[in-house]
Amino acid sequence: MPVSAVFPAPGAAGDGGGQMAVFVVEGGRARLRRITVADRNGEEAWITAGLRAGERVIQYPGDAVSDGIRVRARTVPTAR
């Protein structure tokens, strides 16, 4: 998963104690989901719990994104 989609879970104290989260797109809405990150580097994060294969996540979720807000999915071309 792109590391740009992963952020410290809201309400987590200090560094979050390792608790991380993503926003998943479900039914046209952003849904906050806590996840478990096994490891990450500057580009990728390896998720071991909290997501299912094929779920869409929001990359670079700005301050305007919150749980339950209506969103529209768009596909971003990948570099070749």
All heavy atoms as an XYZ file, in Angstrom:
585
protein
N       0.843     -1.154      0.000
C       0.000      0.000      0.000
C       0.898      1.228      0.000
O       1.914      1.229      0.678
C      -0.874     -0.025      1.247
C      -1.237      1.335      1.727
S      -2.630      1.471      2.800
C      -3.716      0.275      2.177
N       0.494      2.293     -0.697
C       1.292      3.523     -0.667
C       1.339      4.100      0.745
O       0.310      4.209      1.416
C       0.544      4.465     -1.602
C      -0.345      3.593     -2.419
C      -0.648      2.389     -1.579
N       2.517      4.449      1.193
C       2.680      5.003      2.533
C       1.917      6.324      2.667
O       1.537      6.717      3.770
C       4.175      5.135      2.889
C       4.831      6.272      2.155
C       4.380      5.245      4.378
N       1.625      6.972      1.561
C       0.901      8.250      1.580
C      -0.547      8.108      2.041
O      -1.210      9.103      2.319
C       0.928      8.895      0.198
O       0.348      8.024     -0.766
N      -1.056      6.884      2.146
C      -2.425      6.667      2.613
C      -2.491      6.401      4.112
O      -3.558      6.445      4.712
C      -3.048      5.490      1.859
N      -1.341      6.139      4.735
C      -1.278      5.712      6.133
C      -0.921      6.888      7.036
O      -0.044      7.680      6.717
C      -0.219      4.592      6.291
C      -0.107      4.144      7.732
C      -0.557      3.417      5.380
N      -1.612      6.991      8.168
C      -1.354      8.089      9.110
C      -1.616      7.609     10.537
O      -2.289      6.593     10.737
C      -2.222      9.312      8.779
C      -3.703      9.009      8.700
C      -4.509      9.122      9.820
C      -4.277      8.597      7.506
C      -5.858      8.841      9.757
C      -5.636      8.318      7.424
C      -6.422      8.441      8.548
N      -1.085      8.327     11.547
C      -1.347      7.932     12.941
C      -2.852      7.967     13.236
O      -3.559      8.889     12.819
C      -0.609      8.985     13.763
C       0.445      9.506     12.838
C      -0.170      9.462     11.462
N      -3.329      6.962     13.940
C      -4.749      6.882     14.269
C      -5.161      8.073     15.121
O      -4.453      8.443     16.065
C      -5.045      5.580     14.994
N      -6.295      8.703     14.806
C      -6.768      9.837     15.603
C      -6.978      9.438     17.063
O      -7.421      8.334     17.356
C      -8.109     10.195     14.962
C      -8.027      9.646     13.586
C      -7.169      8.416     13.689
N      -6.605     10.329     17.955
C      -6.788     10.091     19.378
C      -5.684      9.262     20.002
O      -5.685      9.050     21.205
N      -4.738      8.804     19.195
C      -3.627      8.023     19.740
C      -2.647      8.977     20.414
O      -2.310     10.016     19.873
C      -2.937      7.240     18.627
N      -2.216      8.625     21.592
C      -1.311      9.494     22.354
C       0.099      9.440     21.780
O       0.547      8.403     21.307
C      -1.287      9.048     23.810
N       0.783     10.553     21.814
C       2.186     10.618     21.379
C       2.342     10.183     19.948
O       1.743     10.750     19.052
N       3.132      9.143     19.737
C       3.345      8.643     18.379
C       2.278      7.627     17.987
O       2.360      6.992     16.966
C       4.734      8.026     18.234
C       4.894      6.739     19.030
O       3.955      6.340     19.741
O       5.973      6.133     18.937
N       1.245      7.488     18.809
C       0.148      6.578     18.513
C       0.412      5.171     18.988
O      -0.402      4.286     18.800
N       1.573      4.953     19.621
C       1.883      3.612     20.085
C       1.854      2.608     18.956
O       1.562      1.443     19.152
N       2.132      3.095     17.747
C       2.105      2.208     16.594
C       0.735      2.069     15.967
O       0.590      1.404     14.956
N      -0.290      2.674     16.566
C      -1.630      2.592     15.998
C      -1.720      3.503     14.776
O      -1.468      4.692     14.870
C      -2.692      2.988     17.014
C      -2.827      2.012     18.145
C      -3.966      2.410     19.070
O      -4.485      3.507     19.005
N      -4.345      1.495     19.933
N      -2.053      2.908     13.652
C      -2.144      3.642     12.407
C      -3.540      3.479     11.821
O      -4.310      2.616     12.247
C      -1.088      3.145     11.423
C       0.342      3.212     11.947
S       0.876      4.883     12.361
C       1.249      5.507     10.736
N      -3.847      4.297     10.812
C      -5.173      4.256     10.202
C      -5.086      4.647      8.731
O      -4.070      5.180      8.272
C      -6.122      5.206     10.935
N      -6.164      4.368      8.012
C      -6.347      4.800      6.634
C      -7.813      5.187      6.479
O      -8.649      4.850      7.320
C      -6.006      3.694      5.601
C      -4.538      3.338      5.631
C      -6.868      2.473      5.781
N      -8.128      5.881      5.398
C      -9.515      6.095      5.014
C      -9.808      5.156      3.853
O      -9.122      5.167      2.835
C      -9.777      7.541      4.588
C      -9.923      8.483      5.739
C      -8.935      9.402      6.027
C     -11.054      8.456      6.548
C      -9.061     10.281      7.088
C     -11.190      9.322      7.616
C     -10.194     10.241      7.882
N     -10.830      4.320      4.026
C     -11.288      3.398      2.994
C     -12.529      4.015      2.357
O     -13.343      4.632      3.044
C     -11.644      2.028      3.619
C     -12.203      1.078      2.588
C     -10.426      1.427      4.290
N     -12.689      3.860      1.053
C     -13.886      4.349      0.366
C     -14.913      3.229      0.349
O     -14.676      2.160     -0.209
C     -13.561      4.800     -1.076
C     -14.833      5.270     -1.781
C     -12.516      5.906     -1.065
N     -16.064      3.476      1.001
C     -17.158      2.499      1.063
C     -18.456      3.204      0.729
O     -18.847      4.148      1.436
C     -17.281      1.898      2.468
C     -16.158      0.992      2.874
C     -16.358      0.428      4.278
O     -17.206      0.937      5.038
O     -15.645     -0.529      4.615
N     -19.116      2.770     -0.321
C     -20.410      3.340     -0.664
C     -20.372      4.846     -0.870
O     -21.317      5.538     -0.505
N     -19.283      5.343     -1.438
C     -19.176      6.776     -1.708
C     -18.839      7.623     -0.499
O     -18.931      8.842     -0.539
N     -18.439      6.981      0.577
C     -18.066      7.714      1.799
C     -16.698      7.273      2.292
O     -16.303      6.127      2.114
C     -19.101      7.501      2.896
C     -20.460      8.066      2.519
C     -21.376      8.177      3.711
N     -22.648      8.743      3.315
C     -22.917     10.044      3.290
N     -22.012     10.915      3.644
N     -24.098     10.482      2.928
N     -15.998      8.198      2.923
C     -14.706      7.882      3.545
C     -14.979      7.246      4.900
O     -15.760      7.779      5.687
C     -13.876      9.155      3.719
N     -14.360      6.123      5.158
C     -14.514      5.432      6.440
C     -13.146      5.249      7.081
O     -12.240      4.697      6.472
C     -15.170      4.065      6.252
C     -16.570      4.150      5.712
C     -17.500      4.808      6.699
N     -18.842      4.924      6.130
C     -19.772      5.705      6.616
N     -19.528      6.449      7.677
N     -20.945      5.748      6.062
N     -13.014      5.745      8.298
C     -11.764      5.616      9.036
C     -11.585      4.169      9.453
O     -12.502      3.556      9.997
C     -11.792      6.513     10.269
C     -10.530      6.490     11.132
C      -9.367      7.116     10.386
C     -10.774      7.228     12.432
N     -10.414      3.616      9.195
C     -10.145      2.229      9.533
C      -8.787      2.134     10.211
O      -7.778      2.565      9.673
C     -10.156      1.415      8.250
C      -9.910     -0.045      8.382
C     -11.164     -0.876      8.607
N     -12.209     -0.704      7.627
C     -12.268     -1.340      6.469
N     -11.329     -2.195      6.125
N     -13.280     -1.138      5.657
N      -8.765      1.574     11.424
C      -7.489      1.321     12.111
C      -6.849      0.099     11.481
O      -7.544     -0.863     11.154
C      -7.714      1.100     13.598
C      -8.109      2.386     14.296
C      -8.265      2.176     15.787
N      -8.723      3.396     16.414
C      -7.944      4.304     16.962
N      -6.643      4.117     16.989
N      -8.444      5.392     17.506
N      -5.544      0.163     11.307
C      -4.817     -0.918     10.658
C      -3.575     -1.269     11.471
O      -3.163     -0.515     12.345
C      -4.395     -0.537      9.225
C      -3.530      0.733      9.241
C      -5.606     -0.385      8.323
C      -2.886      1.079      7.924
N      -2.999     -2.406     11.147
C      -1.727     -2.814     11.733
C      -0.686     -2.787     10.620
O      -0.868     -3.435      9.587
C      -1.817     -4.229     12.330
O      -2.848     -4.241     13.319
C      -0.499     -4.641     12.959
N       0.370     -2.025     10.843
C       1.451     -1.907      9.863
C       2.630     -2.741     10.353
O       3.151     -2.506     11.441
C       1.878     -0.430      9.691
C       3.041     -0.313      8.716
C       0.696      0.425      9.231
N       3.036     -3.713      9.535
C       4.177     -4.564      9.897
C       5.478     -3.812      9.687
O       6.393     -3.899     10.498
C       4.168     -5.833      9.066
N       5.554     -3.047      8.591
C       6.768     -2.307      8.272
C       6.430     -1.297      7.182
O       5.380     -1.389      6.547
C       7.855     -3.265      7.786
C       9.261     -2.690      7.930
O       9.410     -1.572      8.478
O      10.212     -3.359      7.494
N       7.324     -0.358      6.978
C       7.152      0.603      5.888
C       8.494      1.222      5.542
O       9.435      1.185      6.322
C       6.136      1.677      6.244
C       6.524      2.576      7.386
C       5.425      3.565      7.670
N       5.759      4.329      8.854
C       5.078      5.352      9.276
N       4.016      5.750      8.629
N       5.438      5.995     10.347
N       8.539      1.770      4.342
C       9.714      2.511      3.907
C       9.213      3.846      3.361
O       8.092      4.236      3.664
C      10.542      1.708      2.891
C       9.786      1.377      1.617
O       8.838      2.063      1.224
N      10.202      0.320      0.953
N       9.959      4.508      2.535
C       9.544      5.810      2.018
C       8.418      5.767      1.007
O       7.819      6.797      0.705
N       8.100      4.572      0.494
C       7.076      4.464     -0.545
C       5.926      3.526     -0.208
O       4.803      3.779     -0.593
C       7.714      3.984     -1.849
C       8.714      4.973     -2.419
C       9.370      4.446     -3.688
O       8.848      3.479     -4.279
O      10.401      5.007     -4.078
N       6.228      2.425      0.463
C       5.228      1.387      0.713
C       5.067      1.089      2.195
O       6.015      1.205      2.962
C       5.624      0.087      0.006
C       5.752      0.200     -1.492
C       4.424      0.400     -2.189
O       3.420     -0.214     -1.755
O       4.379      1.161     -3.166
N       3.845      0.679      2.561
C       3.564      0.193      3.915
C       2.988     -1.214      3.780
O       2.172     -1.469      2.891
C       2.570      1.102      4.617
N       3.427     -2.125      4.638
C       2.954     -3.497      4.611
C       1.937     -3.683      5.732
O       2.274     -3.622      6.910
C       4.133     -4.458      4.750
C       4.975     -4.447      3.511
C       4.832     -5.256      2.420
C       6.057     -3.566      3.216
N       5.760     -4.923      1.466
C       6.533     -3.887      1.929
C       6.673     -2.513      3.902
C       7.583     -3.214      1.325
C       7.732     -1.845      3.292
C       8.175     -2.202      2.022
N       0.692     -3.900      5.347
C      -0.429     -3.980      6.279
C      -0.708     -5.449      6.606
O      -0.855     -6.268      5.698
C      -1.693     -3.345      5.650
C      -1.395     -1.963      5.063
C      -2.835     -3.300      6.663
C      -0.781     -0.975      6.006
N      -0.821     -5.758      7.911
C      -1.091     -7.142      8.313
C      -2.497     -7.336      8.870
O      -2.939     -8.470      9.021
C      -0.065     -7.623      9.354
O      -0.084     -6.737     10.474
C       1.332     -7.663      8.758
N      -3.199     -6.257      9.174
C      -4.573     -6.382      9.681
C      -5.322     -5.084      9.448
O      -4.738     -3.999      9.447
C      -4.562     -6.715     11.171
N      -6.629     -5.202      9.242
C      -7.487     -4.029      9.134
C      -7.970     -3.703      7.740
O      -8.884     -2.904      7.584
N      -7.400     -4.329      6.715
C      -7.825     -4.112      5.328
C      -8.000     -5.447      4.631
O      -7.333     -6.422      4.967
C      -6.774     -3.311      4.546
C      -6.654     -1.841      4.837
C      -5.509     -1.251      4.021
C      -7.932     -1.110      4.529
N      -8.875     -5.441      3.626
C      -9.048     -6.611      2.770
C      -8.465     -6.289      1.398
O      -8.472     -5.126      0.974
C     -10.533     -6.967      2.644
C     -11.134     -7.463      3.953
C     -12.601     -7.855      3.806
N     -13.466     -6.782      3.359
C     -14.031     -5.880      4.157
N     -13.803     -5.908      5.456
N     -14.826     -4.952      3.666
N      -8.000     -7.296      0.716
C      -7.446     -7.117     -0.627
C      -8.478     -6.434     -1.524
O      -9.662     -6.777     -1.496
C      -7.050     -8.463     -1.213
N      -8.033     -5.451     -2.283
C      -8.904     -4.774     -3.237
C      -9.647     -3.564     -2.698
O     -10.289     -2.851     -3.466
N      -9.598     -3.316     -1.397
C     -10.282     -2.132     -0.868
C      -9.567     -0.872     -1.342
O      -8.345     -0.832     -1.417
C     -10.319     -2.157      0.661
C     -11.289     -3.173      1.194
C     -11.466     -3.068      2.695
O     -10.468     -3.273      3.415
O     -12.586     -2.793      3.126
N     -10.345      0.154     -1.660
C      -9.772      1.421     -2.096
C      -9.501      2.302     -0.889
O     -10.343      2.440     -0.012
C     -10.733      2.159     -3.022
C     -10.857      1.522     -4.356
C     -11.742      2.362     -5.245
N     -11.783      1.785     -6.559
C     -11.678      2.487     -7.668
N     -11.572      3.789     -7.603
N     -11.719      1.900     -8.828
N      -8.323      2.899     -0.894
C      -7.953      3.819      0.180
C      -7.694      5.201     -0.407
O      -7.449      5.345     -1.602
C      -6.700      3.330      0.953
C      -6.973      2.011      1.647
C      -5.497      3.221      0.046
N      -7.760      6.202      0.449
C      -7.527      7.580      0.023
C      -6.068      7.923      0.276
O      -5.608      7.868      1.423
C      -8.457      8.551      0.769
C      -9.914      8.198      0.458
C      -8.126      9.992      0.407
C     -10.930      9.004      1.248
N      -5.360      8.286     -0.780
C      -3.979      8.727     -0.646
C      -3.970     10.218     -0.340
O      -4.790     10.967     -0.852
C      -3.200      8.471     -1.933
C      -2.881      7.016     -2.146
C      -1.996      6.824     -3.353
O      -2.509      6.593     -4.432
N      -0.699      6.934     -3.160
N      -3.036     10.645      0.481
C      -2.906     12.047      0.883
C      -4.242     12.615      1.379
O      -4.716     13.625      0.864
C      -2.375     12.909     -0.271
C      -1.058     12.447     -0.821
C      -0.984     11.807     -2.059
C       0.110     12.639     -0.097
C       0.230     11.369     -2.562
C       1.339     12.206     -0.609
C       1.378     11.582     -1.837
O       2.579     11.160     -2.333
N      -4.859     11.982      2.379
C      -6.146     12.515      2.859
C      -5.915     13.850      3.578
O      -5.290     13.889      4.623
C      -6.645     11.439      3.821
C      -5.399     10.775      4.303
C      -4.427     10.829      3.156
N      -6.383     14.912      3.007
C      -6.209     16.237      3.598
C      -7.084     16.437      4.819
O      -7.856     15.554      5.214
N      -6.988     17.611      5.403
C      -7.762     17.931      6.608
C      -9.271     17.913      6.366
O     -10.044     17.775      7.305
C      -7.353     19.304      7.144
C      -5.927     19.309      7.674
O      -5.407     18.224      8.012
O      -5.335     20.405      7.750
N      -9.692     18.054      5.114
C     -11.125     18.069      4.805
C     -11.742     16.674      4.836
O     -12.962     16.535      4.859
C     -11.359     18.709      3.435
N     -10.911     15.637      4.847
C     -11.427     14.259      4.860
C     -11.664     13.828      6.296
O     -10.790     13.950      7.150
C     -10.446     13.285      4.168
C     -10.994     11.862      4.226
C     -10.202     13.704      2.736
N     -12.863     13.334      6.564
C     -13.201     12.822      7.892
C     -14.121     11.619      7.726
O     -14.683     11.391      6.650
C     -13.887     13.903      8.739
O     -15.081     14.324      8.120
N     -14.279     10.844      8.787
C     -15.100      9.643      8.736
C     -16.533      9.993      8.352
O     -17.160     10.845      8.971
C     -15.069      8.936     10.100
C     -15.693      7.568     10.041
O     -15.386      6.811      9.111
O     -16.504      7.258     10.927
N     -17.025      9.355      7.301
C     -18.409      9.532      6.877
C     -18.635     10.581      5.811
O     -19.716     10.659      5.242
N     -17.604     11.391      5.502
C     -17.779     12.429      4.488
C     -17.934     11.781      3.115
O     -17.343     10.754      2.828
C     -16.602     13.434      4.500
C     -16.941     14.672      3.687
C     -15.329     12.780      3.992
C     -15.962     15.818      3.882
N     -18.770     12.383      2.290
C     -18.995     11.860      0.944
C     -17.764     12.136      0.085
O     -17.227     13.236      0.107
C     -20.231     12.528      0.336
C     -20.745     11.817     -0.892
C     -22.093     12.358     -1.317
N     -23.207     11.866     -0.540
C     -23.695     10.624     -0.619
N     -23.146      9.744     -1.395
N     -24.729     10.272      0.098
N     -17.325     11.121     -0.638
C     -16.157     11.244     -1.520
C     -16.469     10.602     -2.863
O     -17.403      9.815     -2.988
C     -14.896     10.595     -0.912
C     -14.440     11.314      0.351
C     -15.113      9.120     -0.632
N     -15.668     10.955     -3.834
C     -15.792     10.358     -5.153
C     -14.443      9.762     -5.526
O     -13.420     10.457     -5.490
C     -16.215     11.406     -6.185
C     -16.425     10.865     -7.561
C     -16.907     11.904     -8.539
N     -16.102     13.120     -8.411
C     -16.576     14.339     -8.553
N     -17.825     14.545     -8.822
N     -15.789     15.390     -8.437
N     -14.437      8.498     -5.871
C     -13.194      7.819     -6.218
C     -12.707      8.281     -7.581
O     -13.505      8.551     -8.477
C     -13.400      6.309     -6.226
N     -11.406      8.389     -7.696
C     -10.806      8.665     -8.999
C      -9.544      7.821     -9.112
O      -8.916      7.490     -8.111
C     -10.503     10.136     -9.199
C      -9.428     10.653     -8.317
C      -9.167     12.116     -8.584
N      -8.120     12.572     -7.677
C      -7.347     13.572     -7.905
N      -7.513     14.277     -8.997
N      -6.430     13.915     -7.060
N      -9.209      7.487    -10.297
C      -8.037      6.661    -10.550
C      -6.882      7.572    -10.932
O      -7.033      8.443    -11.791
C      -8.313      5.650    -11.667
O      -9.429      4.857    -11.281
C      -7.109      4.759    -11.905
N      -5.777      7.382    -10.286
C      -4.575      8.159    -10.580
C      -3.653      7.279    -11.396
O      -3.325      6.170    -10.980
C      -3.884      8.612     -9.268
C      -2.621      9.378     -9.566
C      -4.837      9.435     -8.435
N      -3.220      7.769    -12.552
C      -2.321      6.944    -13.364
C      -1.005      6.676    -12.639
O      -0.508      7.529    -11.898
C      -2.074      7.784    -14.615
C      -2.777      9.072    -14.436
C      -3.497      9.054    -13.128
N      -0.471      5.504    -12.840
C       0.804      5.159    -12.228
C       1.931      5.419    -13.225
O       1.739      5.345    -14.431
C       0.829      3.673    -11.809
O       0.574      2.863    -12.956
C      -0.205      3.396    -10.745
N       3.089      5.715    -12.686
C       4.260      5.942    -13.533
C       4.716      4.639    -14.145
O       4.618      3.586    -13.533
C       5.383      6.559    -12.708
N       5.200      4.700    -15.362
C       5.684      3.480    -16.029
C       7.154      3.515    -16.178
O       7.823      4.394    -16.330
C       5.043      3.333    -17.387
C       3.568      3.057    -17.212
C       2.945      2.833    -18.557
N       1.529      2.721    -18.342
C       0.740      1.980    -19.055
N       1.220      1.291    -20.039
N      -0.530      1.911    -18.815
